[in-house]
Amino acid sequence: MSLLTRKTLLTIATGVFVAGIAAMVFMQDAADIFWVDNSVVSDTPTRELYPSEKAALAKSLSPGLNDPDSVQWRWLPLNMQTFEKGQGRYCGYLNARDGGGNYLGFQPFLAAVRTARKEIRSGELALVATDAEALQVVKRMCAQSGYALP
């Protein structure tokens, strides 16, 4: 076999090997995702928020809302991949008061969170589903982050 043929075969074999590795990685990533009600949901480990995380989120997410001390929260289990790099997304539900002091009902929210030592330290509201259009955006973005919102 000539040198050119060996180089060609080596190049082809390397390409097949790299493509095979990429396919295995893609298949592994795809295995961690499934569909629920047309929403992508990650099948990664979750855990309940620690009391310190709930307090930190409530404190950091409430200031822009009416009557911040009266906001009610429904915390969803934390997608463990959310905070791999010190930041990520968290989704849950909040019930805030309107200007007249009436509760508006629980609404889904999306928050950008900052973490340290695998715990949420603070967050910032990115979007609250106050209308149908925002609800669809929140559901889609939360689903992409591994949170299924009914």
C-alpha positions as CSV (number, residue, x, y, z in Angstrom):
1,M,0.0,0.0,0.0
2,S,1.4,3.4,-0.9
3,L,1.9,6.2,1.7
4,L,-0.9,8.3,0.1
5,T,-3.3,5.4,0.5
6,R,-2.3,4.9,4.1
7,K,-2.7,8.6,4.9
8,T,-6.1,8.6,3.2
9,L,-7.2,5.5,5.2
10,L,-5.9,7.1,8.4
11,T,-7.8,10.3,7.7
12,I,-11.0,8.4,6.9
13,A,-10.6,6.2,10.0
14,T,-9.9,9.2,12.2
15,G,-13.0,11.0,10.8
16,V,-15.1,7.9,11.4
17,F,-13.8,7.6,15.0
18,V,-14.4,11.3,15.7
19,A,-17.9,11.1,14.2
20,G,-18.6,8.0,16.3
21,I,-17.5,9.8,19.5
22,A,-19.6,12.8,18.6
23,A,-22.6,10.5,17.9
24,M,-22.2,8.8,21.2
25,V,-22.0,12.1,23.0
26,F,-25.1,13.3,21.2
27,M,-26.9,10.1,21.9
28,Q,-26.0,10.4,25.6
29,D,-27.2,14.0,25.7
30,A,-30.4,13.0,23.9
31,A,-31.0,10.1,26.3
32,D,-31.1,12.7,29.1
33,I,-34.1,14.5,27.5
34,F,-37.7,13.5,27.0
35,W,-40.9,15.2,26.0
36,V,-43.8,16.0,28.3
37,D,-46.8,17.9,26.9
38,N,-44.6,19.2,24.0
39,S,-42.0,20.5,26.5
40,V,-38.4,19.3,26.6
41,V,-37.6,18.2,30.1
42,S,-34.2,17.1,31.3
43,D,-34.0,13.7,33.0
44,T,-31.1,14.9,35.2
45,P,-31.0,14.6,39.0
46,T,-32.9,17.2,41.0
47,R,-33.1,18.1,44.7
48,E,-35.3,20.3,46.8
49,L,-34.0,23.8,47.5
50,Y,-32.3,24.2,50.9
51,P,-33.9,26.7,53.3
52,S,-31.0,29.0,52.8
53,E,-31.5,29.0,49.1
54,K,-35.2,29.7,49.4
55,A,-34.4,32.7,51.7
56,A,-31.7,34.0,49.4
57,L,-34.0,33.7,46.3
58,A,-37.0,35.3,48.1
59,K,-34.8,38.2,49.3
60,S,-33.2,38.8,45.9
61,L,-36.3,38.2,43.7
62,S,-38.8,40.2,45.7
63,P,-37.6,43.8,45.6
64,G,-39.2,44.7,42.2
65,L,-42.6,43.3,43.1
66,N,-45.4,45.1,44.9
67,D,-45.3,44.5,48.7
68,P,-42.2,42.3,48.5
69,D,-42.6,40.9,52.1
70,S,-46.0,39.4,51.2
71,V,-44.9,37.5,48.1
72,Q,-45.8,33.8,48.3
73,W,-43.5,31.2,46.6
74,R,-43.9,27.7,45.2
75,W,-40.4,26.3,44.9
76,L,-39.7,23.6,42.3
77,P,-37.0,21.0,42.7
78,L,-33.7,22.3,41.5
79,N,-32.3,20.8,38.3
80,M,-28.8,19.9,39.4
81,Q,-27.3,21.0,36.0
82,T,-28.7,24.5,36.5
83,F,-25.7,25.7,38.5
84,E,-22.7,23.8,37.0
85,K,-20.8,27.0,36.2
86,G,-21.8,29.4,38.9
87,Q,-24.9,30.7,37.2
88,G,-28.0,29.3,35.5
89,R,-31.8,29.4,35.4
90,Y,-34.3,28.6,38.0
91,C,-38.1,28.3,37.6
92,G,-40.9,28.3,40.0
93,Y,-44.1,30.1,40.9
94,L,-44.8,33.3,42.7
95,N,-48.0,35.0,44.0
96,A,-47.6,38.8,44.3
97,R,-50.0,41.5,45.2
98,D,-51.2,44.1,42.7
99,G,-51.3,47.9,43.4
100,G,-54.6,47.4,45.2
101,G,-53.2,44.8,47.6
102,N,-55.0,41.8,46.0
103,Y,-53.1,38.6,45.2
104,L,-52.8,38.0,41.5
105,G,-52.6,34.2,41.7
106,F,-49.6,32.0,41.3
107,Q,-47.7,32.8,38.1
108,P,-44.6,30.9,36.7
109,F,-41.4,32.8,36.7
110,L,-37.9,32.4,35.3
111,A,-34.9,33.7,37.2
112,A,-31.2,34.0,36.5
113,V,-29.4,32.6,39.5
114,R,-25.8,32.9,40.8
115,T,-24.3,30.0,42.8
116,A,-21.3,29.2,44.9
117,R,-20.3,25.7,46.2
118,K,-23.3,24.2,44.4
119,E,-25.9,26.3,46.2
120,I,-28.0,29.2,44.9
121,R,-26.8,32.4,46.5
122,S,-29.0,35.0,44.7
123,G,-31.2,35.5,41.7
124,E,-32.8,38.0,39.5
125,L,-36.3,37.8,38.0
126,A,-35.9,37.4,34.2
127,L,-39.6,37.0,33.3
128,V,-42.9,36.5,35.1
129,A,-45.7,35.0,33.1
130,T,-48.3,37.7,33.5
131,D,-50.0,37.1,30.1
132,A,-50.4,34.3,27.6
133,E,-47.5,35.3,25.5
134,A,-45.1,35.5,28.4
135,L,-46.5,32.2,29.7
136,Q,-45.4,30.5,26.5
137,V,-41.9,32.0,26.7
138,V,-41.5,31.1,30.3
139,K,-42.7,27.5,29.7
140,R,-40.3,27.1,26.7
141,M,-37.3,28.6,28.5
142,C,-37.9,26.7,31.7
143,A,-38.4,23.4,29.7
144,Q,-35.0,24.0,28.0
145,S,-33.5,24.3,31.5
146,G,-35.2,21.1,32.7
147,Y,-38.2,22.5,34.5
148,A,-41.7,21.2,33.4
149,L,-44.4,23.8,34.0
150,P,-47.9,22.5,33.6
